[in-house]
């Protein structure tokens, strides 16, 4: 795996993966789009930075690599 995800990054991805899975849209491209769309509404600099890091890492993955990952919200 080229880029490992931090707990915070995994949590963010899991939110959009679960949301997409419920509607059948849990693909890497859909998660990237959902995070990008949500960024328009962010006012917190740390969340903006986190979102950007996640998008860059997701873009670097192949669809196959993404499909092999399991994202679970850590508490």
Residue pairs with C-beta under 8 A, 6 or more apart in sequence:
1 65
2 60
2 61
2 65
3 57
3 60
3 61
5 13
5 54
5 57
5 71
7 74
8 50
9 50
9 53
9 54
9 57
10 71
10 72
10 73
10 74
11 73
11 74
12 35
12 50
12 51
12 54
13 31
13 54
13 58
13 71
14 71
14 72
14 73
15 73
16 30
16 31
16 34
16 35
17 26
17 31
17 71
18 26
19 34
20 26
20 27
20 30
20 31
20 34
27 63
27 66
28 58
28 61
28 63
28 66
28 67
29 63
31 58
31 66
32 55
32 58
32 59
35 51
35 54
35 55
35 58
36 51
36 55
38 51
39 48
39 51
39 52
42 48
42 51
58 66
61 69
